[in-house]
Amino acid sequence: MRFLMKVKMSVEKANAALKDPNFGQKMKGMIDELKPEVAYFALSEGQRCAYFIVNLNSNSDLPRIAEPFWFAFNADIEFTPAMVAEDLMKAGPDIAKAAAKYAK
């Protein structure tokens, strides 16, 4: 299942990590292991933040995906289920059923 993964990094831990001359290589390794569909880097509430679209086959994937960011950056991590347009189109009949049954 596809999720939006938001990784908000502790300023102190991220600052320390960025001082490491191997930071780029380590981050690349973390992203390579994560295998996201896409990766964006931005700010959230004044802190460094990364947004990834990842696929999880099982809840047991969560530690493999989240632990590196917790250890490296003391990150706050959120997972939000996400759909692409094709998924939304497939869900159309179920949305119509719910609307017919519950919307007033």
Backbone bond lengths (Angstrom), bond angles and torsions (degrees), N, CA, C in turn:
res aa  C-N    CA-C-N  psi(-1)  N-CA   C-N-CA  omega(-1)  CA-C   N-CA-C  phi
1 M - - - 1.445 - - 1.520 108.57 -
2 R 1.311 116.12 143.03 1.462 122.80 -176.38 1.534 109.76 -84.79
3 F 1.347 115.35 136.50 1.465 121.59 177.92 1.523 110.07 -134.59
4 L 1.326 114.82 147.70 1.451 121.53 165.44 1.524 105.86 -88.37
5 M 1.310 116.49 121.13 1.466 122.27 179.50 1.521 107.69 -107.42
6 K 1.327 115.73 118.12 1.465 121.31 177.86 1.521 107.66 -104.24
7 V 1.329 116.24 125.09 1.464 122.40 -178.82 1.522 107.73 -118.74
8 K 1.328 116.27 102.79 1.473 121.27 178.68 1.528 107.41 -98.61
9 M 1.331 115.95 119.51 1.461 121.82 -170.65 1.520 112.13 -95.40
10 S 1.322 115.56 140.11 1.458 121.70 173.90 1.531 108.27 -59.79
11 V 1.329 116.88 132.57 1.464 120.82 -179.63 1.526 110.32 -58.36
12 E 1.316 117.07 -46.13 1.459 120.66 -176.90 1.525 111.81 -63.36
13 K 1.338 116.73 -47.11 1.476 120.00 -179.19 1.518 111.02 -68.00
14 A 1.318 118.26 -39.02 1.463 121.10 179.05 1.530 110.33 -67.18
15 N 1.337 117.34 -41.14 1.462 119.91 177.30 1.523 110.55 -59.46
16 A 1.315 116.36 -45.36 1.466 120.20 179.45 1.532 110.78 -63.81
17 A 1.320 117.17 -41.80 1.465 120.90 -179.47 1.521 110.93 -63.86
18 L 1.327 117.47 -39.35 1.463 121.24 -178.41 1.532 112.53 -67.81
19 K 1.318 117.04 -22.06 1.464 120.23 177.29 1.527 112.00 -74.89
20 D 1.319 117.28 -18.30 1.466 122.49 178.86 1.522 108.93 -72.07
21 P 1.335 118.56 123.20 1.462 119.71 -179.85 1.536 113.71 -62.14
22 N 1.310 117.39 -17.00 1.465 121.58 179.20 1.530 112.41 -96.29
23 F 1.340 116.53 11.64 1.462 119.67 -176.40 1.524 112.50 -54.78
24 G 1.319 117.05 -49.80 1.468 120.39 -177.50 1.515 112.45 -57.83
25 Q 1.309 115.59 -43.12 1.465 120.43 179.19 1.526 111.09 -65.85
26 K 1.333 116.99 -41.05 1.472 120.32 179.19 1.527 110.87 -66.02
27 M 1.341 116.98 -43.59 1.463 120.20 179.27 1.522 110.19 -63.63
28 K 1.334 117.09 -41.86 1.455 120.08 177.57 1.520 110.72 -59.61
29 G 1.333 117.07 -41.10 1.463 120.83 177.98 1.526 111.95 -62.53
30 M 1.335 116.49 -40.84 1.465 120.47 179.13 1.534 110.01 -64.87
31 I 1.319 116.50 -42.57 1.466 120.12 -179.60 1.524 110.36 -69.03
32 D 1.328 117.26 -39.82 1.471 120.16 177.36 1.531 111.18 -60.02
33 E 1.327 117.41 -40.31 1.467 121.00 177.90 1.520 111.27 -69.17
34 L 1.323 116.66 -35.67 1.466 122.11 -179.35 1.531 111.25 -68.72
35 K 1.326 116.98 -35.83 1.465 123.14 -178.89 1.533 112.43 53.96
36 P 1.330 117.76 53.95 1.470 119.00 -179.59 1.529 111.27 -73.68
37 E 1.335 115.36 154.60 1.467 119.90 171.18 1.513 109.72 -65.58
38 V 1.336 115.33 -36.57 1.459 122.04 -178.71 1.528 107.91 -153.72
39 A 1.337 115.75 153.66 1.462 121.53 177.28 1.528 108.39 -136.65
40 Y 1.322 115.72 130.87 1.461 122.40 176.21 1.521 108.53 -127.26
41 F 1.314 115.71 146.16 1.464 121.18 178.90 1.515 107.61 -123.22
42 A 1.339 115.94 131.20 1.456 121.71 -173.04 1.526 108.92 -154.53
43 L 1.326 115.29 -166.43 1.461 122.38 174.19 1.512 108.99 -112.20
44 S 1.324 115.80 148.67 1.457 122.14 171.91 1.513 107.40 -141.90
45 E 1.317 115.87 118.84 1.460 121.58 -179.48 1.531 111.39 52.07
46 G 1.328 115.62 40.85 1.454 121.19 176.98 1.511 115.68 77.86
47 Q 1.320 118.12 6.89 1.460 121.51 -179.53 1.518 109.85 -117.10
48 R 1.345 115.00 153.24 1.460 119.86 174.37 1.524 108.62 -61.26
49 C 1.323 114.28 140.55 1.458 118.54 -175.50 1.526 108.96 -145.87
50 A 1.313 115.57 145.91 1.465 121.62 173.97 1.517 107.70 -123.84
51 Y 1.319 115.19 142.53 1.457 122.13 175.61 1.521 107.58 -120.78
52 F 1.307 116.29 127.42 1.454 121.87 179.95 1.523 108.99 -126.90
53 I 1.306 117.00 145.50 1.464 121.18 166.42 1.518 105.22 -102.08
54 V 1.339 115.51 118.31 1.467 121.53 -177.10 1.521 110.05 -126.22
55 N 1.305 115.34 156.78 1.459 121.60 175.05 1.519 108.73 -109.77
56 L 1.329 116.02 128.58 1.457 121.81 176.66 1.523 108.22 -112.74
57 N 1.310 115.80 128.23 1.456 120.05 176.54 1.522 111.35 -87.47
58 S 1.330 115.73 -23.51 1.461 121.23 -174.70 1.525 108.84 -156.75
59 N 1.312 116.75 156.39 1.467 120.51 174.51 1.525 111.29 -60.38
60 S 1.328 116.49 -25.25 1.463 119.79 179.61 1.533 111.72 -68.17
61 D 1.339 118.01 -10.81 1.467 121.41 175.05 1.524 111.94 -74.43
62 L 1.327 117.82 -20.35 1.473 120.58 -174.70 1.527 113.19 -56.30
63 P 1.328 120.77 -48.99 1.471 118.47 -179.93 1.529 112.94 -61.33
64 R 1.312 117.87 -41.35 1.462 121.29 -179.95 1.529 110.56 -59.97
65 I 1.315 116.12 -36.14 1.458 121.29 -176.63 1.530 112.25 -84.34
66 A 1.316 118.08 -40.07 1.467 121.63 -172.56 1.528 114.29 -90.05
67 E 1.322 118.31 -37.31 1.472 120.52 -172.93 1.523 113.96 -54.55
68 P 1.351 119.93 -42.66 1.468 117.40 -179.67 1.531 113.08 -57.59
69 F 1.328 116.98 -37.28 1.470 120.57 -178.81 1.526 111.37 -75.94
70 W 1.323 117.44 -32.75 1.467 119.13 174.92 1.523 110.40 -65.76
71 F 1.335 116.63 -47.35 1.464 119.79 -178.99 1.523 112.01 -66.74
72 A 1.322 117.80 -44.32 1.462 121.02 -174.52 1.524 113.37 -75.05
73 F 1.335 117.40 -35.69 1.465 120.43 -170.08 1.520 114.70 -129.61
74 N 1.321 118.85 4.48 1.462 120.76 -174.82 1.530 109.01 48.55
75 A 1.333 115.75 46.13 1.460 122.78 -170.64 1.526 112.89 -78.34
76 D 1.329 114.67 149.82 1.463 121.99 165.12 1.523 104.92 -91.35
77 I 1.329 116.59 128.19 1.457 120.52 -175.01 1.516 109.80 -124.10
78 E 1.329 115.46 134.72 1.465 121.73 175.67 1.521 108.53 -125.41
79 F 1.324 115.79 139.87 1.462 122.23 173.99 1.523 107.82 -116.50
80 T 1.316 116.77 125.68 1.458 122.53 179.44 1.524 108.31 -124.84
81 P 1.342 117.88 123.85 1.467 118.60 176.35 1.520 109.97 -56.66
82 A 1.322 115.83 141.20 1.462 120.35 -177.21 1.526 110.35 -138.54
83 M 1.334 115.27 152.71 1.465 121.28 178.95 1.514 109.44 -126.93
84 V 1.318 115.18 151.43 1.464 120.77 166.53 1.521 106.24 -94.40
85 A 1.323 116.78 171.28 1.466 120.86 -176.74 1.533 111.84 -55.82
86 E 1.315 117.19 -39.29 1.469 120.78 179.52 1.530 111.25 -59.99
87 D 1.335 116.94 -41.45 1.465 120.94 177.67 1.523 110.97 -61.93
88 L 1.326 115.67 -42.49 1.457 120.41 179.59 1.528 110.87 -62.33
89 M 1.328 116.24 -40.61 1.471 119.79 178.95 1.538 110.58 -63.53
90 K 1.327 117.37 -39.95 1.461 121.16 177.63 1.528 111.17 -64.21
91 A 1.323 116.64 -32.18 1.461 121.66 -178.54 1.526 112.46 -80.32
92 G 1.321 117.80 -9.79 1.456 122.26 -176.41 1.516 115.08 -49.08
93 P 1.341 119.42 -49.30 1.463 119.67 179.84 1.529 113.24 -60.94
94 D 1.321 116.61 -39.41 1.468 119.22 178.88 1.530 111.23 -68.18
95 I 1.323 116.52 -37.22 1.464 119.95 176.82 1.526 109.50 -64.14
96 A 1.317 117.30 -42.95 1.469 121.37 179.26 1.525 111.06 -61.90
97 K 1.347 116.81 -41.51 1.482 120.65 177.54 1.520 111.35 -61.16
98 A 1.335 115.98 -46.20 1.466 120.25 -179.77 1.520 110.70 -62.97
99 A 1.329 116.39 -41.86 1.471 119.97 179.61 1.521 110.95 -63.34
100 A 1.333 115.90 -42.74 1.468 119.53 -179.41 1.530 111.35 -65.08
101 K 1.312 116.17 -35.52 1.462 120.79 -175.41 1.533 113.04 -83.44
102 Y 1.337 117.82 -37.48 1.461 120.42 -169.09 1.526 115.21 -115.41
103 A 1.312 119.15 -19.90 1.464 120.34 -178.39 1.508 110.64 -77.53
104 K 1.296 116.60 142.59 1.461 120.08 179.90 1.489 109.95 -121.33
